[in-house]
Amino acid sequence: MSDANPIEDAASDLADLVTAAQAGSSMAMQALLTELTPYVGKLCGPIALDDGADAAQNALITVLRDLRRLREPAALHGWVRTIAVREAVRVARRARRDIPAELPEVPAAGDPQLAADVRDVLDRLSPEHRAVLVLRDLEGMDESEAAQLLAIPTGTVKSRLHRARRSFRQEWER
């Protein structure tokens, strides 16, 4: 029997990949990009909505440009998450999505296109509210982790999360 742990091996392989990319290996950069693209897209999409692909692209460019600044290769996903969420919020603000749309046109909760309904309701939230929902409900972070990532006080995360969930529920039930 082997004492090898597949999770530790994968983390070690990823750290080796980061180290090689930091040293200038174009193959390692490509492999890293392939590894990170779905993760960054999953974070940026619900926050930046229609501009999610642009936010993801900008985030990945920042990651590749600044990769040499990453001191601890094992911290890659946390570092990338910070970049992706901040970029998604920035892109969403730039697209003027921080002003909530008129809300009466939300589809009924029984609509067969549930994913489209959820996206429609999310579209009506501010980027800041979408960011805390994604970090808490999709990424499973606690309030202090989300506060650190967003560079805001924990109390602000709690109040935004409360308002975002309340707004989502109210609009969903319409």
C-alpha positions in Angstrom: 0.0 0.0 0.0 1.1 3.5 -0.8 1.2 6.4 1.7 0.6 8.8 -1.2 -2.2 11.3 -0.7 -3.7 12.4 -4.1 -4.8 15.8 -2.8 -1.3 16.6 -1.5 0.2 15.3 -4.7 -2.1 17.5 -6.8 -1.2 20.5 -4.6 2.5 19.7 -4.9 2.1 19.4 -8.7 0.3 22.8 -8.9 3.0 24.4 -6.8 5.6 23.0 -9.1 3.7 24.3 -12.1 3.5 27.8 -10.5 7.3 27.7 -9.8 8.0 26.7 -13.4 5.7 29.4 -14.8 7.4 32.0 -12.5 10.7 30.9 -14.0 9.4 31.6 -17.5 8.3 28.3 -18.8 5.7 29.0 -21.5 4.4 25.4 -21.2 3.8 25.8 -17.5 2.1 29.2 -18.1 -0.3 27.5 -20.6 -1.0 24.6 -18.2 -1.6 27.1 -15.4 -4.0 29.0 -17.6 -5.8 25.8 -18.5 -6.1 25.0 -14.8 -7.3 28.4 -13.7 -9.7 29.5 -16.5 -12.8 27.5 -15.3 -12.3 28.6 -11.7 -11.9 32.3 -12.6 -15.0 32.1 -14.9 -17.0 30.5 -12.1 -16.2 33.4 -9.8 -16.5 36.3 -12.3 -19.7 35.2 -14.1 -22.2 35.6 -11.3 -20.7 38.9 -10.2 -20.0 40.6 -13.5 -23.0 38.9 -15.3 -22.9 39.7 -19.0 -19.4 41.1 -18.6 -18.2 38.0 -16.8 -16.1 36.8 -19.7 -14.4 40.2 -19.9 -13.8 40.2 -16.1 -12.4 36.7 -16.3 -10.1 37.6 -19.1 -8.8 40.7 -17.3 -8.3 38.7 -14.1 -6.3 36.0 -15.9 -4.2 38.6 -17.6 -3.5 40.1 -14.2 -2.7 36.7 -12.7 -0.2 35.9 -15.5 1.3 39.4 -15.4 1.8 39.4 -11.6 2.6 35.7 -11.1 6.2 36.4 -10.2 4.9 38.4 -7.2 3.2 35.3 -5.7 5.6 34.3 -2.9 3.9 31.1 -1.9 2.9 28.9 -4.8 0.6 26.8 -2.6 -1.6 29.9 -2.0 -2.4 30.2 -5.7 -6.1 29.6 -5.6 -6.7 32.2 -2.8 -4.6 34.7 -4.6 -6.4 34.1 -7.9 -9.8 34.3 -6.1 -8.9 37.7 -4.7 -7.9 39.0 -8.1 -11.0 37.5 -9.9 -13.5 38.8 -7.4 -12.0 42.3 -7.3 -11.8 42.4 -11.1 -15.4 41.2 -11.5 -16.7 43.9 -9.1 -14.6 46.5 -11.0 -15.9 45.4 -14.4 -19.5 45.3 -13.2 -19.2 48.8 -11.8 -17.8 50.1 -15.0 -20.7 48.6 -16.9 -23.0 50.6 -14.6 -24.5 47.4 -13.2 -24.3 48.8 -9.7 -27.5 50.7 -10.2 -30.3 48.2 -9.6 -32.7 47.8 -12.5 -36.4 48.2 -12.3 -37.6 45.2 -10.4 -41.2 44.4 -11.4 -40.1 42.5 -14.4 -38.6 39.5 -12.6 -39.9 36.2 -14.0 -42.2 34.0 -11.8 -40.4 31.5 -9.5 -42.2 28.6 -11.3 -40.7 29.5 -14.7 -39.1 26.3 -16.3 -35.8 28.2 -17.0 -34.6 28.3 -13.4 -31.0 29.3 -14.2 -32.3 32.2 -16.3 -34.6 33.2 -13.5 -31.7 33.2 -10.9 -29.5 35.1 -13.3 -32.2 37.7 -13.9 -32.6 38.2 -10.1 -28.8 38.4 -9.7 -28.7 41.0 -12.5 -30.8 43.3 -10.3 -28.3 43.2 -7.4 -25.3 45.5 -7.1 -21.8 44.0 -7.8 -20.9 44.3 -4.2 -24.0 42.2 -3.2 -23.3 39.7 -5.9 -19.7 39.4 -4.7 -20.6 38.6 -1.1 -23.3 36.1 -2.2 -20.7 34.3 -4.5 -18.1 34.2 -1.8 -20.4 33.0 1.0 -22.8 30.8 -0.9 -20.7 29.4 -3.8 -17.2 29.5 -2.4 -18.3 28.7 1.2 -16.2 31.4 2.8 -17.0 32.8 6.2 -17.6 36.5 6.8 -14.1 37.3 8.0 -12.5 35.5 4.9 -14.8 37.4 2.6 -14.0 40.7 4.4 -10.3 40.1 4.0 -10.6 39.2 0.3 -12.8 42.3 -0.4 -10.7 44.6 1.8 -13.8 45.7 3.8 -14.8 45.3 7.5 -16.5 42.1 8.5 -19.5 44.1 9.6 -19.9 45.4 6.1 -19.8 41.9 4.7 -22.5 40.8 7.2 -24.8 43.8 6.3 -24.2 43.4 2.6 -24.9 39.7 2.8 -28.1 40.3 4.8 -29.3 42.9 2.3 -28.4 40.8 -0.7 -30.2 37.7 0.6 -33.2 39.8 1.6 -33.3 41.5 -1.8 -32.9 38.2 -3.7 -35.7 36.6 -1.7 -38.0 39.5 -2.2 -37.5 39.6 -5.9 -37.6 35.9 -6.3 -41.0 35.7 -4.7 -42.5 38.4 -6.9 
